[in-house]
Amino acid sequence: MNPSAFGSAVAASILLPAASHAQFFLVSELFDTSPFDQVVIRSVSADGRVIAGTTGITITPSVLQPDGTIIPSEVEGRGFVWSAAGGFTEIPAFEVVPDIPGYLDPATATPFSSVTALSGDGSTVGGVSNGIAFRWTEAGGLEALTTGADGPAIVNDLSFDGSVAVGSTNSFATIPGAPDPLPTDDEGFLWRDGEGLTRFTELGPVPERTLGVGISDDGQTIVGLELGPTGSGFDANLRYFRTGDAGGIEVVDFASTPASAGDVLDVSDDGSTLVGSAINEAGTVLDAFRFTTDGGFESLTEDVLAGADSVVAFAQVVSPDGSVVIGQYSAVFGALTGDVETREGDFIWTEDRGFRDFDEFVTGDLGIDLPDLDLRVFEISSDNRTLIGVASTLGDELIVESFVLRIPAPGAAAGLLVCFGGMRRRHRTGAVC
């Protein structure tokens, strides 16, 4: 089959609502990526039929200086949205680069756009262009949500129809001893179509440093994190906040859990489930956790890795409904006896089957064999059937490419919640799980 015909076949298969087998696609199999040096898929629509992300073209390569420092490469980035029905659409950048202290130099900076969020219906993308948070639709084009006056800003999530956005601004300041200005103050924001931008501090009593990370499909519930002190070593404290049923701010604090400190790395759409990594009271285990407002704090690795001398685990991705968690772990056994064994890799956790190796899920349940690829998942679609992320080679030459993994619909198989467990492969269709 010629490349164009194969690409059409792949696109058609993604468009089909009920594939009977698991399917794995590299982004280069969806559309022509040859004009770009890099393509990263960052978000997926609720039904898995639309993907969005950012492309990059290297203008000047990085340069290693004689003193060992590196002058970073200059990359011209552009956001994109793709579907089998609509094809590839480039998201433009704002033509003017604003003067944001400590961020970009308008005299030398190359305009860019980067997509970080896609609405559930696939109609709207959000992200950042030249430090300005934006929203884009095919009908309305590029729309600025911030001005740059409060520092660079970014959209982190969108409601189902794209009419509500949540994100954060970031300020820079000169720190004694630092060669360049550093980010100091972060503040989450909410933007509604027809109403404009509202800072989190305008919604109610929230911490000074915040990050807007999630929003429910109806746009009524926003989720934010309290950021730890600058230089604390943790991006977020073990508490977060969300809009309550009455519209005010509800702060959820779970510092009284068995964890002494930690990071929240992802939040479900409605703010009911958080996942991340936490240090136990003894300071010996960095544990992957799941926290729900109903059930409280739950270790995802404690029982499975019991007896390990050391554990480092991160829960990095949670499904929109909070029922599926994906992360990485590394555990060392037998250090005291000299019979050392290391277990490490990706894991998947589901409410009904608990902790499992990701490889076991992909190869065993899905029948997909990817022995030469290492996968990192960025996002799970709302129907729990599509995963997006980055695949990298495990050989001598490092090649990184985005991927899309489709899980059979419940009518064709058991769906993600029943199948979930691991990941790696090279064939384009696997077994019915």
N, C-alpha and C positions, 0 to 999 in steps of 0.2 A: 504494500500500500504506500502511495507517495505521501510525503509529509503533510501536504495540504489536505488530502483526503483523510489522513489519520487524525489531524487536528479537528476536522469537522466531525468525525466519528466520536472523538473524545468529548467535544462540546455538546453534541447531541445526547451523549450518555449522561452528562451532568444535568442536562435540562430535563431528562426523564424523571418523573416524580417517584417512581417505585422500582429502583434497580433491585434485582434479585441476588446480586453478589456484591461484596465489598469491592470498592474501586479506589485505586491510588493513582494520582496524577501529579507530575511535576509541572510547575507553571509553564515551562517551555513547551509542554504538550497541549496547553490551552490556547496560547497565542504566540506570535513571533516575538521572542525576546532578544533576538540578535542585535537590534539597535542599542541595547542597554548593557551596561557593565554589571548591573545588579537589579533584581526585582524582588521585592519583599511583600508578601500578602499579609495584611494586618487585621482584616476584619471580614466577616461573612454575614450575609443576610439570614433572616430567621429560617428560611426554607433551604438555605445552602445553594441557591441558584445564582447569587451575585457575590462577587468577591471584590475587595478593594485593597489598595496598598500604595506603594511608592516605588518608582523606578529611579535609577541613577546612572548618569554618564560622567565618567572621570574626565575632567578638563585638564588638570595637572596632577601627575602622580605624587605620592608622598616621597619625601627626600630625607635620607639619613645623613645628618650632619657629622663632621669630624669629631665633635664633642659627645656624640652619642644621642643627641636629641633628634627628634623627628619633626620635620615640617609636614603637617597633615596634607593629604591630597585634597584638591578642590573638586567637589562633585556637584553637578547640576541635577538636582532632584525634582521630580514631578510626580504628583499623585496620580492614581488611575482608578477606574472602576471597570469591571469586566463582567459580562454575562454571555451565555450562549446566544441569547436572542439579540442583544444589543452590541456585542463585540467589545472592543477595547476603546475606552474613552480617556484621554489625558485630561487631568485637572490642571488648569493654568495656575500660574503664580501671579501675585500682585506685582505690577511693573515697578512700583517704587519701593525701595528698601528704606524703612524709617530709621531714624537715628535713636537706637535703644542703647543707652550706656552699658558697656560691658558685654554686649551681645554681638552685633554686627556693625561693620564699618560701611556706611552707605557708599563711600567712594570706591570700595574694592569688592564688596560682596556681590555674589551672583544670586539673582532672584531664584527662589525655590518654593515648591509646595510639597507637603508631606501629608498623606492621608492616614489617620489613626483611628477613625471610627466610621461605621456604616450603619444606617438605620435598618431596622428589622425588615421593612418592606423593600429595601434596596434602592430607594429613590434619592437618598440624601447621603452625602459624605461630609465628614468634618475632619479638621486637622489644623495645621499651622503653615503659614506662608510668610516668609521674611519676619518671623516673630509675631505675626498677627493671627489670632485664632479665627478660623473661617468655617463657613458652611457653604456647600455647593449643591445645586440641583440642576438638572438639564434645562429646565425652563427658566430658572432665575439666575443661573451662573454663580459666580463667586461673590460671597457676601461676608464682609468683615464683621466680626463680633466684638473685637477689642481694637484699641487704637495704638497700643505700644507704650502709652504714657506710664503704665504701671509695670513695665517690663515685658518680656516675651510671654506669650500665652499659647495654650493649646487646648483643643477639644478632645476629651477622652472618651465620651460616650454620647449617644443620641437616642431619643425615644423611638418607638416603632415607626412613626410617620416622619421623623426627622424635624418636627416642629419645636422640640426642646433639646437643648445641648447642655452638657456639664463639662467643666474643665478647670483649668488653673492658670493663674498668672504667677510670674516669678520675678523678683527684684534682685538686682546685683549691687554690691557695695565693695569698696576697697578694704581688704582685711590686712592688718599689719603683718608683714612677712610673706604675703602672697604676691606673686608676680603679676597676676591679673585679677580683675574683680571677680568675686565669687557669689553664687546665689545665696541670698540670706533670708528673704521673706517670701513665703508662698501663700497664696490664698485661692481657695476654690471659688468658682462662680457658676451661676445658673443663667441660661439665656433662653427666653421664650419668644417665639415668633409673634410680633405685634407688641411685645412688652419690652424687649431689650434685655440688658444684662443686669443681674442682681448678684452682689457679693454674698458669700455665705454669712459674713458677719452682719449683714442686713436682715437675715432670716431669723436670727436668734443668737443666744449665747453659745458661741463655738470657740475652740482654741484659736490662738493667734496664727499658727502655721497650719494650713490645711491643704488638702488635695481633693479635688472633685474627681471621683473615679467611676461612678456608675449611676444609672438611671433606669427606672422601670419602663416597661413598654408604653404605658399610658402617660408617662412624663410626670406623674404625681409624686413619686418617691425618688428622691435623690440620695446618693450615698457619698459620704466624704470620710477621709481619714485625718486623724490628728498626726502631724508629722513630729518626729522626735527632734530634740535640740540639734542645731547644726554641729556636726562632728561627733554625735553620740554613737555612731556606728550602726544605728537602726533608722531605716527610712520612715517607719511609722510606729507609734506606740500601740500597745495592746488595747486600744479602744477606738471606736469610730462613732459616727453620728449619721442620722438620716431624718428625713422629714417624717413626722408622725401622722397618725390618722387625722388629727385635727389641723394639720398643716404646719405645726411648729417643729422645732428641732428636738430630736430625741437622741440623747447621748447614751451609747451602750459601752459600759466599762467592764472588761473582764480581766482586770489585773489581779483579781483574787483567785485566779485559776492556779493549777500546779506550775504554770510557767512564771519565770521571774522577769523575762523580757522577751521581745520578739518583734517580728515584722508581719504586717498584713500585706499579702501579695496580690490577692484578688477578692472580689466581692460579687455575690450573685446579684441579678438585676433588681430584686426587690429589697436588697439589703439584709435579708434574713440569714445569710450564710457567708462567713468569712473563712478564708484559708490562708495559710502562711507558714512561718517557721518560728519556733519558740524555744528558748533555753529553759531547761528544767531547773528546779530550785537548787539542785546540787551543782549546776553549771557544767555537767558532763555530757549532756545530750542536746543536740540541736534538732528538734523534733518537728516533723510535719504535722500540722493540726487543722482541724475543721471546727468552727464555732458557729452554733445556731442560736437564735434568740429563744427558741423553745427548749433545746436540749443542752445548751452550754458548750463547754470546751471538750474536745475529743481528740486524743492522739490517734494518728493514722498508722503509725509505725511501731508503737510500743509493744504490742503483743507479737507482731510478726518478727521483730528483730530483738526479742527478749534474749538476754544473755550476751549481747554484743558488748565489747569493751568500749567502743566509741561509735556514735551514730551522728551523721550529718544528713538531714533530710529537709526538703523544701516542697510544700504544696503550692504550686504556682498558678494553676488554672482551675477555675470552678465553672461548671455549666450554669447557664442563666437561671435554672430552677434550683441550683445548689445540690443536686443529687449525684453529680459526677465530679471527681477531683483528679487532677493529673499533676505529677511532680517528679522529682529525682531524689535518690537516696544513695548513701554509701555507708556500709557498716563493716567493722573489723571485729573478727572473732578470734579467740585463742592467743591473744597477745601475751598473756601471762604464762601460758604453757609452752610457747614457742611454735605451736602448730597454727600458724597464722592463716586465716582465710578471710578474704574480702568479698563481700557481696555488694554490688552496686548496679545502678541502671535507672531507668525510668519506671514509674509505677502508675497504676490507675486504681482508684478507689471508688466503689459504688455502694449505695446503701444496702443492696441485697447481697453483694458478694464480697464486700470489704476490700482489703489490700491485695493487689496482684501485680506481678511484673508486666510491664507494657508489652515486652516481646511475646510473652505467653498469650496475651490477648490478640495481638496482630497475627502471629503465626498459627496459634492453636485455634482460636475462635473464628478469625476471619480468613484463615488460609492464605495469608499474604506473606511472602518470603522476601525480606529486604536485608540480606546479610551484610551488604556493603554500605548501608546508610544508617545514620544516627538522626533521630527525629526529635524536634522540640516543638511542642504544641503551643500556639498563641491563644487560640479561641475555639469554643465549641458553639455551634449554632443552636438557636432556641429549640429546635425540634430534636436536639441530641443526635443528629445524623451526620453532621459534617464537621470535620476537624481541619483547621488550617495551621500551618507552622512552617518551620524551616528544616530541611533535610541537609545533612552534611556527610561527606564521604568519610569512611574510616581508614582509607588507605594512605599512601605516602603523599599524594597530592590532595590538598584541601579544596573541595568544591562545595559551595553552599547554594542551595536553590530552594525556593518555597514549594510547598506541596499542598494538595487538597486530598483528604481521605473521606470517602463517602461510605456510610454504613447502611445496610439494607433497611428498608422501611419495615415497620412492625408487621405489615401484611405479607411481606416477602420473606421476612425472617423475624428475629426477635427484637431488632432495634438495638440502639446503643446501650440502654440500661441493662439489657439481658446479656449482650455480647461482651461488654467492655472488659479489657484486661491488659494489652501490651502492644508492640509495634515495630516492624521493620520488614521490607520486601522489595521485589523488583518486578514481579508480574503485575499486570494491570487489572486483573480481576482475581478475586479469591473465592473461597468457598462461602456458601450460605452459612451464616453463624447460627 
